[in-house]
Amino acid sequence: MPEDVSRIIQNLRTQLNPSQYEAVSTTEGPVLVIAGAGSGKTRVIEYRSLYLVQRDIDPESILLLTFTRRSAQEMIERASRNDPRCSKIDGGTFHSFASRVLRTYSNNLGLSNSFTIYDEGDAEEAIRRCCNKMGYDQDKEFPKKNELKNVFSLCINKEMDVGDAVLKTYVDYEDRLGEIRTVQKEYAEYKLRNNCVDYDDLLVYLRVVLGIDEVRQRLSSRYRYIMVDEFQDTNGVQADIVRLLSAKHKNLMVVGDDAQSIYGFRGANHMNILRFPGDFPGCKVIMLEENYRSTQSILDVGNAILNTMSHKFEKRLVSASGTIGEKPVVSRFDDVYEEASWVARKVQAFTKTGFPVREIAVLFRTAFTSMALQAELIKRGIRFKLFGGRKFYEMANVRDVISYLRLVANPADELAWHRVLLLLPGIGARTVERLLEMITHYTSLAEIIEKVFTPLCAGQKNSDVFVSFKKLLTAICLPSMVPSRQVDLAMEHYGPIMITKYKKEPQRVKELTMLGQMARRYTNLKDFLADVSVDPDKDTKDDGAEFLTLSTVHSAKGLEWGRVFLIGLVDGVFPSRRSFDDGDMEEEKRLLYVAVTRAKEELFLSFSIKKAANERSRAKLCRFLDTPRVQRTIETRAVKAPGKTGYGRTR
């Protein structure tokens, strides 16, 4: 072995733990690396790439498949710093690799090599054209183009029939199944006629051409060493592609963590990684259990959750630093507003001591869970960014209702008038412009009601619409009105409009219920509107300032923070109530494991016991935390809001 190669390999031994080095240096045959959270899987792929090239393996014969272009580039660039030859490794996403291969073998698919790849917008527009051709009106009771695209994509990624896909995603369209099948067929033919493919087609067509012996042999000969990152996130088509590519030489290393398989809703198949040893006889399984991220106390919670999983590889995460750290505490609150206030106060306390806000994150199961916290952060002027959902006050239905209230606070608010008037049934843009012109002549809401809307209630076209609207305006501008009552009245008027506008989105009702509950905390309308309108992130999106991260757990995967708050740990929220019926409880458990293992130094868990106003029973702690094994790794503490009797000491 040349001296310089020997030196680099010796350096690898000193920079890697024994399990990592075994994964790096095992180059022949199938290898499954089970990389626990924070165990350095990126380093393993980076150094294995370097190790292969140092062994005089042609870098162009090495293929690295990932789920993001950025991750592939990052690993190859790091390896190239030690050996420039590594830059020639063929790395990219499944889709980009498929695109390159299909340009060469498109004639086997009835396509020319100049085919166009549709992005999501293109695909939806093509589907819309197919619907129009078939005479299906998407403005009525027929699925929208994006809904149809979701169904067709699910059919491919989960390899299911369109009927099952519709039942899983849009059960309200079950009676339109025949038409949906017709559109699916027309869409497939449309793409072929126009020499186009969408993202899902890339994978399906790659599997097709790999099924041709000559093509498979040629590609297997070219790519003699294959690595796949995040293998637990592969779907059935991707798993088949990997199997076919490596069928000749079996020099395949896949890296992943079965306990972090959380994208089943996108088509990922948790069983792909569990079945790997059986699919590749003689496979070497290497466990990476040394964690370089978290304290042992945090890992103990993750290990306890891991031990309750039904289908898994046995492993136990151990802190590489040996730091024990503080035991995570579950804080119990009376309601979500106390929980939100507590989180905001803690964040402010941390930043006052110099702890960087960029190193703090608040995680949750769904963005809806964070709505009370968003309101509290805005009120306190704490800058945040939301990942994995829509900001509460930017939701169209919330903005609609708030616009009603803006008319009371400022009758000269033309944008609010414009938004509200366009909501009225049967009122078009021209009528709205005419009304706006009339409204500008008056300064008070009482005058506007009397001079503009009273005449419209006298037997004219749409008079019933204006009668209802005038009644609402007259009520909500009364001096005795408090914000909560004004919101309630606006919601009564807006309710039927919202049902028509968002009939396929029942969660919109919950969002407005939350708005009403928030309004109950105010006695002055202007204070309420000021808090819902002053977003500290609105005018500073690109100024480089630091921000607090608010994120769904799905969007937080692969990331880490010094201090992590995991809020809304209510059974039925986390795990989601839908998982009770769908049989996805194991994935929900894996999702909690991912959430817990994002924290490096401190982990704060919390939930509130008060349900919605119309529910009498008290909420319960997430069932995955309420087990003897997990309870031994955490503490539970009741926390009262400041000023309440029994206000508890918080950490």
Secondary structure, 3 states (H helix, E strand, C coil): CCHHHHHHHHHHHHHCCHHHHHHHHCCCCCEEEEECCCCCHHHHHHHHHHHHHHCCCCHHHEEEEECCHHHHHHHHHHHHHHCHHHHHCEEEEHHHHHHHHHHHHHHHHCCCCCCEECCHHHHHHHHHHHHHHHCCCCCCCCCCHHHHHHHHHHHHHCCCCHHHHHHHHCHHHHHHHHHHHHHHHHHHHHHHHCCEECHHHHHHHHHHHHCCHHHHHHHHHHCCEEEECCHHHCCHHHHHHHHHHCCCCCCEEEEECHHHCCCHHHCCCCHHHHHHHHHCCCCEEEEECEECCCCHHHHHHHHHHHHCCCCCCCCCCEECCCCCCCCCEEEEECCHHHHHHHHHHHHHHHHHCCCCHHHEEEEECCHHHHHHHHHHHHHHCCCEEEECCCCHHHCHHHHHHHHHHHHHHCCCCHHHHHHHHHHCCCCCHHHHHHHHHHHCCCCCHHHHHHHHHHHHCCCCCCHHHHHHHHHHHHHHCCCCCCHHHHHHHHHHHHHHHHHHHCCCCCHHHHHHHHHHHHHCCCCCHHHHHHHHHCCCCCCCCCCCCCCEEEEEHHHHCCCCEEEEEECCCECECCCEHHHHHHCCHHHHHHHHHHHHCCEEEEEEEEEECCCCCCCCCCCCECCCCCCHHHHCCCEEEECCCCCCCCCCCCC
